[in-house]
Amino acid sequence: MAKQRMFIHKMVLFFCLALFVNGCSDQIISNKEAISTLHKKEKVEELVFWHTYSDEETRVFEEELIPLFQKKYPEIKITSVRQPYNEHLKSALISKGSSGQAPDVVRIDIAWVPEFASLGLLEPLDSFKGFKQKKKKLYANALETNLYNGLYYGLPVNLTTKAAIYNEISLNRAGINEPPETMNDFLKLAEKQHGIGYIGMKGLNAWDSLPYFWGLGGMLTNSDYTQASGYFNSKESIHAVSTIKSWKDKGLLAPNFSSGSIDTWNEILEGQAFMAEEGPWFYSVLSTSYYTVDQLMNVTIPYPFPVDKQGKGSILGGENLVIMNGTEHRDAAWTFMKWMTSEDIQQRMFNSGILPANKAAANSSAMLKTPYMKAYVESLENARLRPPVKSWSRMENVYTKAMEAMIYHNQDIRTTLNEAANKMDQLLKSE
């Protein structure tokens, strides 16, 4: 009898367990979609992206581009973090990168990449799938800014260069129908300055003065960026600095040039300056605030910056996308970088006023229909790089101080260039 009762208890227990398991099974089957969604959520990777986009650029990126990316890659979430562009950002990235707390992907100044790579803060890209194909689609001179010790550490995402913006009335007054293409022709026009306006060079820092220094024959280093002596203090560089100084002495530069408070935008529109070198934001900003593009084009003529004897023109700037070393999302970061440098996305970002690094996007018919853009696109191929070395920020400081000493304070040009070239050599030896 006891055995019979035990058997009945076991059967009841088994029956209850079967009901429980079956109930759970039914619940699991009925919630397959919910569990699938849960699994998807668990697989989503969050990419933290630091950038320095402007107000309008940030709006386009966050409101237009991110939704497109999320639709195509739902497994990758982009967290956009806008940062101010200054030296504090550079210091913060170096500090966070050194302590393993850096964001995953960063948009940084092209001049910063060699320094960051030398500190071991960046992931090299050469081994990523599709890198060789991607290289062919981007401007070669911009891509070179990512090369350090034989490896590439970033992709150019947007470019900056300067065109020469002329006041059309001033040119007509000087009897010129078309802006000068070469620096020699520009010099002839500059000599006619009295009565047509001044040369709108804004200052002596590298970004403002290098296009003129280079165009007049000046050199910073040799071709592989390893030596400044014999180049920055060459006879060609002496001639370039002497010419710029003569412009100041003759009144060919703005009357308030030494004060650094030149308002070239208004002064080129009003004809006080007959020419000013400026980026495409001159048109994109003014046309969204004070004027229409047609109004600006009725007053100004944008033209590629005059080239030197080697056919080189203005300065190349811009930003690169880099993957910070230590990220847990390498493949997702690479997917995002490839997408951001694709032709379609590059054209969409142009709507906010920045130049594409993708050659097809820059030369698309839609791009060239923008009245002022042709001058900038034509300038890209001939634009020069600031030396892509890790010590560039310190070299730039040496350059600027030397230029100020010679132009503002009348220090001897040969002596000052010799001293500056020696300082640059010391910096380059640490590369």
C-alpha positions as CSV (number, residue, x, y, z in Angstrom):
1,M,0.0,0.0,0.0
2,A,2.9,2.4,0.9
3,K,4.6,1.6,-2.4
4,Q,1.4,2.3,-4.3
5,R,1.0,5.7,-2.6
6,M,4.6,6.5,-3.3
7,F,4.1,5.6,-7.0
8,I,1.0,7.9,-7.1
9,H,3.0,10.8,-5.6
10,K,5.7,10.4,-8.1
11,M,3.2,10.4,-11.0
12,V,1.5,13.5,-9.7
13,L,4.9,15.2,-9.3
14,F,5.9,14.2,-12.8
15,F,2.6,15.4,-14.2
16,C,3.0,18.8,-12.5
17,L,6.5,19.2,-13.8
18,A,5.4,18.3,-17.3
19,L,2.7,20.9,-17.2
20,F,5.2,23.5,-15.9
21,V,7.7,22.8,-18.6
22,N,5.1,22.7,-21.3
23,G,3.7,26.1,-20.0
24,C,7.2,27.5,-20.2
25,S,7.7,26.1,-23.6
26,D,4.4,27.7,-24.8
27,Q,5.5,31.0,-23.3
28,I,8.9,30.8,-25.0
29,I,7.4,29.9,-28.4
30,S,4.8,32.6,-28.1
31,N,7.5,35.2,-27.4
32,K,10.0,34.3,-30.1
33,E,9.8,37.8,-31.6
34,A,10.5,39.4,-28.2
35,I,13.4,37.2,-27.6
36,S,14.8,37.8,-31.0
37,T,14.5,41.5,-30.4
38,L,16.3,41.0,-27.1
39,H,19.1,39.2,-28.7
40,K,19.4,42.0,-31.3
41,K,19.6,44.5,-28.6
42,E,22.3,42.6,-26.8
43,K,24.4,42.6,-30.0
44,V,24.1,46.4,-30.6
45,E,27.6,48.0,-30.4
46,E,27.8,51.6,-29.3
47,L,30.4,53.8,-31.0
48,V,31.3,57.0,-29.3
49,F,32.2,59.5,-31.9
50,W,34.0,62.8,-31.0
51,H,33.9,65.6,-33.6
52,T,34.3,69.3,-34.0
53,Y,31.5,70.0,-36.5
54,S,30.0,73.4,-36.6
55,D,26.4,74.1,-35.7
56,E,25.1,73.4,-39.3
57,E,27.5,70.5,-39.8
58,T,26.4,68.9,-36.6
59,R,22.7,69.4,-37.6
60,V,23.3,67.6,-40.9
61,F,25.3,64.9,-39.3
62,E,22.9,64.2,-36.4
63,E,19.6,64.8,-38.0
64,E,20.3,63.4,-41.5
65,L,23.3,61.1,-41.6
66,I,23.0,59.2,-38.3
67,P,19.4,58.0,-39.1
68,L,20.6,56.8,-42.5
69,F,23.5,54.9,-40.9
70,Q,21.3,53.4,-38.2
71,K,18.9,52.2,-40.8
72,K,21.6,50.4,-42.8
73,Y,23.5,49.2,-39.7
74,P,21.0,48.7,-36.9
75,E,23.6,46.7,-35.0
76,I,25.8,49.8,-34.5
77,K,24.7,52.8,-32.5
78,I,26.4,56.1,-33.0
79,T,26.7,58.4,-30.0
80,S,27.7,61.8,-31.3
81,V,29.7,64.0,-29.0
82,R,30.5,67.5,-30.2
83,Q,33.8,69.1,-28.9
84,P,35.3,72.6,-29.2
85,Y,38.2,72.7,-31.6
86,N,41.3,73.9,-29.6
87,E,44.4,72.6,-27.9
88,H,42.4,71.5,-24.9
89,L,40.7,68.9,-27.1
90,K,44.1,67.6,-28.3
91,S,45.3,67.4,-24.7
92,A,42.1,65.6,-23.6
93,L,42.4,63.0,-26.3
94,I,46.1,62.3,-25.5
95,S,45.2,62.0,-21.8
96,K,42.2,59.8,-22.3
97,G,43.9,57.7,-25.0
98,S,46.9,57.1,-22.7
99,S,44.6,55.9,-19.9
100,G,42.4,53.7,-22.1
101,Q,39.3,56.0,-21.8
102,A,39.2,57.5,-25.3
103,P,36.2,57.5,-27.6
104,D,36.1,54.9,-30.3
105,V,36.3,57.2,-33.4
106,V,37.5,60.8,-33.6
107,R,37.5,63.4,-36.3
108,I,40.8,65.3,-35.8
109,D,42.9,67.9,-37.5
110,I,45.0,66.3,-40.3
111,A,48.1,67.8,-38.6
112,W,47.5,65.9,-35.4
113,V,47.7,62.3,-36.8
114,P,51.5,61.8,-36.9
115,E,51.8,62.9,-33.3
116,F,48.9,60.7,-32.1
117,A,50.3,57.7,-34.1
118,S,53.8,58.2,-32.6
119,L,52.3,58.1,-29.1
120,G,50.6,54.7,-29.9
121,L,47.1,56.2,-29.6
122,L,45.7,55.1,-33.0
123,E,44.8,51.9,-34.7
124,P,46.6,51.3,-38.0
125,L,44.1,50.7,-40.8
126,D,46.2,48.8,-43.4
127,S,44.9,45.4,-42.4
128,F,41.2,46.3,-42.5
129,K,39.2,44.7,-45.3
130,G,38.7,47.1,-48.2
131,F,41.3,49.6,-47.1
132,K,43.3,49.4,-50.4
133,Q,40.1,50.0,-52.4
134,K,39.1,52.9,-50.2
135,K,42.6,54.5,-50.6
136,K,42.0,54.9,-54.4
137,K,38.8,56.9,-53.9
138,L,40.3,59.6,-51.7
139,Y,42.6,62.5,-52.5
140,A,46.2,61.2,-52.4
141,N,47.7,64.4,-50.8
142,A,45.1,64.2,-48.0
143,L,45.6,60.5,-47.5
144,E,49.3,61.2,-47.0
145,T,48.6,63.0,-43.8
146,N,47.7,59.7,-42.2
147,L,50.9,57.9,-43.1
148,Y,53.4,57.4,-40.3
149,N,56.3,55.0,-40.3
150,G,54.9,53.2,-43.3
151,L,51.4,52.6,-41.9
152,Y,48.1,54.5,-42.4
153,Y,46.3,55.6,-39.2
154,G,43.3,57.4,-40.6
155,L,41.0,58.4,-43.5
156,P,40.5,62.0,-44.7
157,V,36.8,62.8,-44.2
158,N,36.7,66.4,-45.3
159,L,39.2,68.8,-46.8
160,T,39.9,72.5,-46.5
161,T,41.8,74.7,-48.9
162,K,41.9,78.3,-49.8
163,A,41.0,80.0,-53.0
164,A,41.8,83.5,-54.0
165,I,38.7,85.6,-53.8
166,Y,38.9,88.8,-55.9
167,N,36.8,91.9,-55.8
168,E,35.5,92.1,-59.4
169,I,35.3,95.9,-59.5
170,S,38.9,96.2,-58.3
171,L,40.1,93.9,-61.0
172,N,38.2,95.8,-63.7
173,R,39.7,99.0,-62.4
174,A,43.1,97.5,-62.8
175,G,42.3,96.5,-66.4
176,I,42.2,92.8,-65.6
177,N,39.6,90.6,-67.1
178,E,40.6,87.3,-65.5
179,P,42.4,86.7,-62.2
180,P,46.1,85.7,-62.3
181,E,46.9,82.0,-62.5
182,T,50.5,82.2,-61.5
183,M,52.3,83.9,-58.7
184,N,54.4,86.0,-61.1
185,D,51.2,87.4,-62.6
186,F,49.8,88.0,-59.1
187,L,53.0,89.9,-58.2
188,K,52.5,92.2,-61.2
189,L,48.9,92.8,-60.2
190,A,49.9,93.5,-56.6
191,E,52.3,96.2,-57.7
192,K,49.2,98.0,-59.1
193,Q,47.8,98.0,-55.5
194,H,47.4,101.7,-55.1
195,G,44.0,102.4,-56.3
196,I,42.7,98.8,-56.4
197,G,42.9,97.7,-52.8
198,Y,45.4,95.8,-50.7
199,I,46.4,92.1,-50.5
200,G,44.1,90.5,-47.9
201,M,46.7,88.3,-46.1
202,K,45.3,88.1,-42.5
203,G,48.4,87.2,-40.5
204,L,51.7,85.5,-40.2
205,N,50.7,82.1,-38.7
206,A,51.2,79.1,-40.9
207,W,47.6,78.8,-42.1
208,D,47.4,82.5,-43.2
209,S,50.9,83.1,-44.6
210,L,52.2,79.8,-46.0
211,P,50.3,80.0,-49.3
212,Y,52.2,83.2,-50.0
213,F,55.5,82.0,-48.6
214,W,55.3,78.8,-50.7
215,G,54.0,80.7,-53.8
216,L,57.0,83.1,-53.6
217,G,59.4,80.1,-53.6
218,G,59.9,79.6,-49.9
219,M,60.4,76.1,-48.4
220,L,60.0,74.6,-45.0
221,T,61.8,71.3,-45.3
222,N,63.1,68.8,-47.8
223,S,60.7,66.5,-49.6
224,D,60.7,63.8,-47.0
225,Y,60.3,66.2,-44.1
226,T,63.5,65.3,-42.3
227,Q,65.5,68.5,-42.6
228,A,64.9,72.3,-42.5
229,S,68.4,73.6,-42.8
230,G,69.1,74.4,-46.4
231,Y,65.4,74.9,-47.1
232,F,63.8,77.2,-44.6
233,N,67.0,79.3,-44.6
234,S,67.6,79.0,-48.4
235,K,67.9,81.9,-50.8
236,E,64.4,81.1,-52.1
237,S,63.0,81.4,-48.6
238,I,64.9,84.6,-47.9
239,H,63.4,86.0,-51.1
240,A,59.9,85.0,-50.1
241,V,60.1,86.6,-46.7
242,S,61.8,89.7,-48.2
243,T,58.9,90.1,-50.7
244,I,56.2,89.8,-48.0
245,K,58.1,92.3,-45.9
246,S,58.2,94.7,-48.8
247,W,54.5,94.4,-49.2
248,K,54.1,95.5,-45.6
249,D,56.6,98.4,-46.0
250,K,54.9,99.6,-49.3
251,G,51.5,99.5,-47.8
252,L,50.3,96.6,-50.0
253,L,48.9,94.8,-46.9
254,A,46.0,95.9,-44.8
255,P,46.7,99.1,-42.7
256,N,45.9,97.2,-39.6
257,F,47.9,94.1,-40.6
258,S,50.2,94.1,-37.6
259,S,47.3,94.2,-35.2
260,G,45.8,91.0,-36.4
261,S,42.3,92.5,-36.5
262,I,41.7,92.4,-40.3
263,D,38.1,91.9,-41.4
264,T,38.8,90.5,-44.8
265,W,35.2,89.4,-45.4
266,N,33.8,92.9,-45.4
267,E,36.8,94.5,-46.9
268,I,36.8,92.2,-49.9
269,L,33.1,92.9,-50.5
270,E,33.7,96.6,-50.1
271,G,36.7,96.6,-52.4
272,Q,39.2,97.7,-49.7
273,A,41.1,94.5,-50.4
274,F,41.3,93.5,-54.0
275,M,42.0,89.9,-53.1
276,A,41.7,87.7,-50.0
277,E,42.6,84.0,-49.6
278,E,39.7,82.2,-47.9
279,G,38.0,78.9,-47.6
280,P,34.5,78.0,-49.0
281,W,32.9,79.0,-45.7
282,F,33.2,82.6,-46.9
283,Y,30.3,81.8,-49.3
284,S,28.5,79.2,-47.3
285,V,28.3,81.3,-44.1
286,L,27.5,84.6,-45.7
287,S,24.9,83.1,-48.0
288,T,23.0,81.8,-45.0
289,S,23.1,85.0,-43.0
290,Y,23.4,88.2,-44.9
291,Y,23.5,87.7,-48.7
292,T,22.4,85.3,-51.4
293,V,25.0,83.3,-53.3
294,D,24.1,85.3,-56.4
295,Q,24.7,88.6,-54.6
296,L,28.1,87.4,-53.5
297,M,29.0,86.2,-57.0
298,N,28.1,89.6,-58.4
299,V,30.8,91.2,-56.3
300,T,33.5,88.6,-56.1
301,I,35.4,86.1,-58.3
302,P,36.6,83.0,-56.6
303,Y,39.7,81.6,-58.4
304,P,42.3,78.9,-57.6
305,F,45.1,80.4,-55.6
306,P,48.0,81.4,-57.8
307,V,50.5,78.6,-58.5
308,D,54.3,78.8,-58.3
309,K,56.8,77.5,-60.8
310,Q,56.2,73.9,-59.8
311,G,52.5,74.3,-60.3
312,K,51.7,74.2,-56.6
313,G,49.1,76.5,-55.0
314,S,47.4,76.9,-51.7
315,I,47.5,75.0,-48.4
316,L,45.6,71.8,-47.6
317,G,43.8,71.4,-44.4
318,G,40.9,69.3,-43.1
319,E,40.1,66.5,-40.8
320,N,40.7,62.8,-40.6
321,L,38.7,60.0,-39.1
322,V,40.8,57.8,-36.7
323,I,40.2,54.8,-34.5
324,M,41.5,55.2,-31.0
325,N,43.7,52.4,-29.8
326,G,42.1,50.1,-27.3
327,T,38.5,50.3,-28.7
328,E,36.5,47.2,-28.3
329,H,34.6,47.9,-31.5
330,R,37.3,47.9,-34.2
331,D,35.2,46.4,-37.0
332,A,32.2,48.6,-36.2
333,A,34.5,51.7,-36.2
334,W,35.9,50.7,-39.6
335,T,32.4,50.2,-41.0
336,F,31.4,53.7,-39.8
337,M,34.6,55.3,-41.3
338,K,34.1,53.6,-44.7
339,W,30.5,54.8,-44.7
340,M,31.4,58.3,-43.8
341,T,33.9,58.6,-46.7
342,S,31.5,57.1,-49.3
343,E,30.5,59.3,-52.3
344,D,26.9,59.7,-51.3
345,I,27.5,60.6,-47.7
346,Q,30.3,63.0,-48.6
347,Q,27.9,64.8,-51.0
348,R,25.4,65.1,-48.2
349,M,27.9,66.6,-45.8
350,F,28.8,69.1,-48.5
351,N,25.4,70.6,-48.0
352,S,26.7,72.0,-44.7
353,G,29.6,73.7,-46.5
354,I,32.6,71.4,-46.2
355,L,34.7,69.9,-49.1
356,P,34.6,66.2,-49.6
357,A,37.8,64.1,-49.4
358,N,36.2,61.6,-51.8
359,K,37.3,62.5,-55.3
360,A,34.1,61.4,-57.0
361,A,32.0,63.4,-54.6
362,A,34.1,66.5,-55.0
363,N,34.0,66.3,-58.8
364,S,30.3,65.4,-59.1
365,S,28.0,67.5,-61.3
366,A,25.9,68.4,-58.3
367,M,29.0,69.7,-56.5
368,L,30.3,71.7,-59.4
369,K,26.9,73.3,-60.0
370,T,27.5,75.4,-56.9
371,P,28.8,78.6,-58.4
372,Y,31.9,79.1,-56.1
373,M,32.9,75.5,-55.7
374,K,34.8,75.0,-58.9
375,A,37.7,77.2,-57.7
376,Y,38.1,75.1,-54.5
377,V,37.9,71.7,-56.2
378,E,40.5,72.8,-58.7
379,S,42.7,74.0,-55.9
380,L,42.6,70.6,-54.1
381,E,45.0,68.7,-56.4
382,N,47.6,71.5,-56.2
383,A,47.4,72.3,-52.5
384,R,50.4,71.6,-50.3
385,L,50.6,69.8,-47.0
386,R,52.0,71.2,-43.9
387,P,54.8,68.8,-42.9
388,P,53.0,65.6,-41.7
389,V,55.3,65.0,-38.8
390,K,54.6,64.6,-35.1
391,S,56.5,67.7,-34.1
392,W,54.5,70.0,-36.5
393,S,52.7,72.0,-33.8
394,R,56.1,73.0,-32.3
395,M,57.6,73.6,-35.7
396,E,54.6,75.9,-36.5
397,N,55.3,77.9,-33.4
398,V,59.0,78.3,-34.5
399,Y,57.8,79.4,-38.0
400,T,55.2,81.9,-36.7
401,K,57.7,83.5,-34.2
402,A,60.3,83.8,-36.9
403,M,57.9,85.4,-39.3
404,E,56.7,87.9,-36.7
405,A,60.3,88.8,-35.8
406,M,61.2,89.5,-39.4
407,I,58.1,91.2,-40.6
408,Y,56.9,93.0,-37.5
409,H,60.1,93.7,-35.7
410,N,62.6,94.1,-38.6
411,Q,65.0,91.4,-37.4
412,D,67.6,90.3,-39.9
413,I,66.0,87.8,-42.3
414,R,69.0,85.6,-43.0
415,T,70.0,85.4,-39.3
416,T,66.5,84.7,-38.1
417,L,65.9,82.0,-40.7
418,N,69.2,80.3,-39.8
419,E,68.2,80.2,-36.2
420,A,64.7,78.9,-36.9
421,A,66.0,76.2,-39.3
422,N,68.3,74.9,-36.6
423,K,65.4,74.7,-34.1
424,M,63.3,72.9,-36.7
425,D,66.1,70.4,-37.3
426,Q,66.2,69.6,-33.6
427,L,62.5,68.9,-33.6
428,L,62.7,66.8,-36.7
429,K,65.5,64.6,-35.2
430,S,63.0,63.4,-32.7
431,E,60.7,61.9,-35.3
